[in-house]
Amino acid sequence: MSKFPPKPGPVSAKPLSLLLDDVFAEAYAKQGFAARELVTRWAQIAGPDIAAHAEPLKMQWPRPVEGQPQEPATLVLRVEGPMALEIQHSADVILERVNRFFGWNAVGKLAFRQAPLSRARRPKRPGPPDAGSMAMVAESLGQIEDEELKTALARLGAAIKRN
């Protein structure tokens, strides 16, 4: 009999992206996206200037006609209001980049929907606390010999009180 507990078996943890792949695939398929990479990698595909003001909303595929080759899809982009005209002027560049990403002529034209983008804007980070509130917190700290530590604690305390 061994006095050591048995070794644990291999870890079978899987990345969350693999577990949710089927869930997301179905949601993207309902919007006409054969691959979700067009949405998730939009900034790399379209470029940062275009991606800052436009995002893919859905792809509309025309109904296939028997005996005819498949017609290219229409990519519907959500575009922020004032940038719609600018993005429209970049339509040829966007089409070229999207089709280069797919590796074939998947998208034949673009359609635009003027609306705010769905991504959440990052809130501005607050600046450092003012010197007056830091001084008030520093007074309440009592005696701390290390001056750098006292300053850091005063800054932290003032920031907490501010929020």
C-alpha positions as CSV (number, residue, x, y, z in Angstrom):
1,M,0.0,0.0,0.0
2,S,1.4,3.4,-1.0
3,K,1.3,6.4,1.3
4,F,0.9,8.8,-1.6
5,P,-2.5,9.5,-3.2
6,P,-2.9,8.3,-6.8
7,K,-1.9,10.7,-9.5
8,P,-4.7,12.6,-11.2
9,G,-5.6,11.6,-14.7
10,P,-5.1,13.8,-17.7
11,V,-6.8,17.1,-17.8
12,S,-9.7,17.1,-20.3
13,A,-10.4,20.9,-20.2
14,K,-11.3,22.2,-23.6
15,P,-11.2,25.8,-24.7
16,L,-14.5,27.6,-24.4
17,S,-14.4,28.5,-28.1
18,L,-14.5,24.8,-29.1
19,L,-17.5,24.1,-26.8
20,L,-19.5,27.1,-28.1
21,D,-18.5,26.6,-31.7
22,D,-21.8,24.9,-32.7
23,V,-23.9,27.5,-30.8
24,F,-22.2,30.4,-32.7
25,A,-22.1,28.6,-36.0
26,E,-25.9,28.3,-36.0
27,A,-26.4,32.0,-35.1
28,Y,-23.9,33.1,-37.9
29,A,-25.5,30.7,-40.4
30,K,-28.9,32.4,-39.8
31,Q,-27.3,35.7,-40.9
32,G,-25.9,34.1,-44.0
33,F,-22.3,33.8,-42.8
34,A,-20.8,30.5,-43.8
35,A,-17.8,31.2,-41.6
36,R,-17.8,33.4,-38.5
37,E,-14.3,34.6,-39.3
38,L,-15.7,37.4,-41.4
39,V,-17.3,38.8,-38.3
40,T,-14.6,38.0,-35.7
41,R,-11.7,39.1,-38.0
42,W,-13.4,42.0,-39.6
43,A,-10.8,44.5,-38.4
44,Q,-8.0,42.5,-40.1
45,I,-10.0,41.9,-43.3
46,A,-11.4,45.4,-43.9
47,G,-8.6,47.3,-42.2
48,P,-8.7,49.4,-39.0
49,D,-10.0,52.6,-40.7
50,I,-13.0,50.9,-42.2
51,A,-13.7,48.6,-39.2
52,A,-13.8,51.6,-36.9
53,H,-17.0,52.8,-38.7
54,A,-18.5,49.7,-40.3
55,E,-19.3,46.1,-39.4
56,P,-20.8,43.1,-41.2
57,L,-24.4,42.6,-40.4
58,K,-25.4,39.7,-42.7
59,M,-24.8,38.1,-46.1
60,Q,-27.7,37.7,-48.5
61,W,-27.3,34.9,-50.9
62,P,-29.5,34.9,-54.0
63,R,-31.6,31.8,-54.7
64,P,-29.8,29.4,-56.9
65,V,-31.2,28.9,-60.4
66,E,-31.0,25.3,-61.6
67,G,-28.2,24.8,-64.1
68,Q,-26.7,28.3,-63.4
69,P,-23.6,29.0,-61.4
70,Q,-24.1,30.4,-57.9
71,E,-24.4,34.2,-57.9
72,P,-22.2,36.1,-55.5
73,A,-23.8,37.3,-52.2
74,T,-24.6,40.8,-51.0
75,L,-22.7,41.8,-47.9
76,V,-24.8,44.0,-45.7
77,L,-22.8,46.4,-43.6
78,R,-23.9,48.4,-40.6
79,V,-22.3,51.8,-40.9
80,E,-22.1,54.7,-38.5
81,G,-24.2,57.7,-39.7
82,P,-21.7,60.4,-40.9
83,M,-19.2,57.8,-42.3
84,A,-21.7,56.0,-44.6
85,L,-20.8,58.1,-47.7
86,E,-17.0,57.6,-47.0
87,I,-17.5,53.8,-46.6
88,Q,-19.6,53.7,-49.8
89,H,-16.7,55.3,-51.7
90,S,-14.4,52.5,-50.3
91,A,-16.8,49.8,-51.6
92,D,-14.4,48.4,-54.2
93,V,-11.6,48.1,-51.7
94,I,-13.9,46.3,-49.2
95,L,-15.1,43.9,-51.9
96,E,-11.6,43.1,-52.9
97,R,-10.5,42.5,-49.3
98,V,-13.5,40.3,-48.5
99,N,-13.1,38.2,-51.6
100,R,-9.4,37.9,-51.0
101,F,-10.2,36.6,-47.5
102,F,-12.6,34.0,-48.9
103,G,-10.4,33.0,-51.8
104,W,-13.1,33.3,-54.4
105,N,-15.7,35.8,-55.6
106,A,-18.1,35.2,-52.8
107,V,-19.4,38.8,-52.5
108,G,-20.6,40.7,-55.5
109,K,-22.0,43.9,-54.0
110,L,-22.4,45.8,-50.7
111,A,-25.5,47.1,-49.1
112,F,-25.4,49.6,-46.2
113,R,-27.6,50.1,-43.2
114,Q,-27.0,53.3,-41.4
115,A,-27.1,52.6,-37.6
116,P,-24.8,52.8,-34.6
117,L,-22.3,50.0,-34.4
118,S,-23.1,47.2,-31.9
119,R,-19.8,47.1,-30.2
120,A,-19.5,48.7,-26.8
121,R,-17.4,51.7,-26.6
122,R,-14.7,51.6,-24.0
123,P,-15.4,54.0,-21.2
124,K,-12.7,56.7,-20.7
125,R,-10.3,55.9,-17.9
126,P,-10.6,58.4,-15.1
127,G,-7.5,60.6,-14.5
128,P,-5.5,60.5,-11.3
129,P,-7.2,61.8,-8.2
130,D,-6.7,65.5,-7.3
131,A,-4.0,66.5,-4.8
132,G,-6.5,67.8,-2.2
133,S,-8.4,64.4,-1.8
134,M,-5.0,62.6,-1.7
135,A,-3.8,64.8,1.1
136,M,-7.0,64.2,3.1
137,V,-6.6,60.4,2.7
138,A,-2.9,60.7,3.6
139,E,-3.8,62.4,6.9
140,S,-6.1,59.6,7.8
141,L,-3.5,56.9,7.2
142,G,-1.6,57.5,10.4
143,Q,2.2,57.0,10.6
144,I,3.7,55.2,7.7
145,E,7.4,55.5,7.5
146,D,7.9,54.7,3.8
147,E,6.9,57.8,2.0
148,E,6.4,56.1,-1.4
149,L,4.0,53.6,0.2
150,K,2.1,56.3,1.9
151,T,1.7,58.2,-1.4
152,A,0.6,55.1,-3.2
153,L,-2.0,54.3,-0.5
154,A,-3.3,57.9,-0.5
155,R,-3.7,57.8,-4.3
156,L,-5.5,54.4,-4.0
157,G,-7.8,55.6,-1.2
158,A,-8.6,58.9,-3.1
159,A,-9.4,56.9,-6.3
160,I,-11.7,54.5,-4.3
161,K,-13.6,57.4,-2.6
162,R,-14.0,59.1,-6.0
163,N,-15.7,56.1,-7.5
